[in-house]
Amino acid sequence: MEASNHIIQIKPWEDNDLDLLVRINAPEMMQHLGGPESKEQILKRHKRYLELGNEGCMFSIILLPKLEPVGSVGYWHTTWEDESVYETGWSVLSSYQGRGIATIAAKLAIEEAAAEGKHKYIHAFPSINNPASNAICRKLGFQFISECEFEYPAGNFIRSNNWCLNLTPSK
């Protein structure tokens, strides 16, 4: 798919995507997510991404034609207010932001989640102070539910917006 004259694709997370995860861990990239993680935390996150199995899927975002990794996007099973749902999240390297890449990548990941047919809803929980991610939710048709306290990463609570998208819209 195209994003501001750039063609992108998403591909399932692979072992060689660790370098991308390290690049995403920059302070400016993690400002809305509790700050950069330690090397040990990054290695654990990478392992989780590789081992999601039937609980979801993480993807690297690839800029074509150079096959350049520029971010990550994914969805995973979670329980929100006693309901089994998917959660989604994305991250695009700073030098590639503002080109529509995250919006297209999130759309592609949501299509993958919907195709699985496991959950009716997918939620996104961007920080209330992250206007770009909140704008992506609006562009993709998510419905704003409310502000909420959200724990991410474990032990770090942030004020977030709860956005919800029906994966099985009525025809």
C-alpha atoms as one frame of an Amber mdcrd trajectory, in Angstrom:
protein
   0.000   0.000   0.000   1.101   3.559  -0.611   1.730   6.221   2.013   2.762
   9.646   0.712   4.480   8.229  -2.390   6.051   5.413  -0.371   4.929   1.843
  -0.757   4.905  -0.195   2.433   4.208  -3.745   3.478   4.084  -5.502   6.800
   5.792  -8.824   7.408   5.629 -11.103  10.446   8.271 -10.364  13.062  11.500
 -12.320  12.616  14.618 -12.897  14.677  16.567 -10.422  12.532  14.106  -7.639
  13.528  15.866  -7.215  16.883  17.909  -4.328  15.463  14.680  -2.530  14.512
  13.377  -2.962  18.058  16.610  -1.466  19.430  16.184   1.533  17.078  12.553
   1.976  18.184  13.745   2.081  21.816  15.143   5.631  21.373  14.055   8.219
  23.991  12.030  10.274  21.473  10.243   7.104  20.317   9.416   5.948  23.842
   8.361   9.276  25.395   4.665   8.275  25.510   5.406   4.728  26.685   7.313
   5.171  29.921  10.739   5.805  28.391  13.374   3.530  26.863  13.686  -0.048
  28.052  16.840  -1.785  29.244  18.685  -4.206  26.950  17.212  -7.089  28.980
  13.670  -5.710  28.559  14.215  -5.299  24.805  15.394  -8.913  24.505  12.316
 -10.103  26.438  10.016  -7.995  24.212  11.671  -9.420  21.082  11.136 -12.959
  22.405   7.445 -12.180  23.138   7.009 -10.824  19.610   8.495 -14.002  18.146
   6.388 -16.282  20.364   2.926 -14.688  20.092   1.674 -17.777  18.260  -2.121
 -17.840  18.105  -2.355 -14.875  20.523  -1.762 -12.312  17.767   1.009 -11.156
  15.472   3.718  -8.519  15.433   4.988  -7.179  12.135   7.871  -5.093  10.936
   6.870  -2.237   8.641   8.896  -2.366   5.445   9.415   0.563   3.083   9.640
  -0.533  -0.543  11.411  -0.849  -2.880  14.540  -0.768  -0.668  13.056  -3.265
   1.841  13.960  -0.855   4.632  12.465  -1.615   8.076  10.913   1.605   9.406
   8.704   0.510  12.300   6.545  -2.091  13.964   2.835  -2.768  14.219   0.827
  -5.590  15.679  -2.123  -6.968  17.540  -2.392  -9.338  20.463  -5.039 -10.958
  22.627  -5.906  -9.222  25.872  -8.803  -9.017  28.284 -10.383  -5.599  28.709
 -13.248  -5.149  31.173 -13.826  -8.937  31.291 -14.045  -9.243  27.494 -11.560
 -11.027  25.215 -10.388  -8.504  22.628  -7.370  -7.645  20.545  -5.155  -4.729
  21.404  -3.106  -2.992  18.736  -0.104  -0.722  18.720   2.404   0.758  16.291
   5.673   2.610  16.184   7.397   4.287  13.219  10.975   5.540  13.405  11.141
   9.306  13.909  12.670  10.072  10.514   9.713   8.361   8.780   6.873   9.873
  10.817   4.309  12.211   9.289   4.087  10.317   5.978   1.028   8.160   6.692
   3.122   5.019   7.164   1.735   4.155  10.614  -1.858   4.623   9.430  -1.428
   2.270   6.475   0.518  -0.291   8.538  -2.115  -0.255  11.303  -4.854  -0.707
   8.687  -3.031  -3.738   7.267  -2.520  -5.264  10.737  -6.188  -4.690  11.623
  -7.211  -6.453   8.411  -5.066  -9.432   9.488  -6.692  -9.454  12.941 -10.186
  -9.251  11.455  -9.435 -12.119   9.050  -8.678 -14.383  12.007 -12.264 -13.968
  13.212 -11.341 -14.588  16.862 -12.471 -11.324  18.460 -15.208  -8.824  17.717
 -13.237  -5.779  18.877  -9.746  -4.349  18.707  -8.662  -1.594  21.103  -5.859
   0.967  20.977  -4.658   2.827  24.070  -2.478   5.771  22.989  -1.386   8.266
  25.618  -3.670  11.295  25.866  -0.481  13.289  25.118   0.213  11.510  21.809
  -1.758  13.466  19.192  -0.332  11.492  16.236  -1.468   8.073  17.497  -4.859
   9.436  18.534  -5.255  10.894  15.022  -4.482   7.471  13.519  -7.292   5.963
  15.607  -9.721   8.579  14.268  -8.551   8.064  10.654  -9.071   4.308  10.918
 -12.620   4.632  12.252 -12.016   3.692  15.874 -14.663   4.935  18.287 -13.451
   6.941  21.293 -14.653   5.242  24.469 -13.034   7.189  27.315  -9.847   8.241
  28.999  -8.413   5.537  31.235  -5.431   4.566  33.323  -3.398   2.086  31.328
  -0.425   0.064  32.498   2.416   0.065  29.986   4.954  -1.254  30.406   4.271
  -3.314  33.520   4.450  -1.103  36.581   4.093   2.163  34.631   0.640   3.751
  34.515  -0.162   6.310  31.841  -3.275   8.321  31.114  -4.552   6.923  27.826
  -7.458   7.169  25.469  -9.410   3.948  24.949 -10.304   3.583  21.279 -12.344
   0.634  19.987 -12.958  -0.709  16.492 -15.523  -3.354  15.592 -13.747  -6.034
  13.550 -17.056  -7.520  12.388 -19.043  -4.519  11.149 -22.601  -5.190  10.108
 -23.117  -5.522   6.386
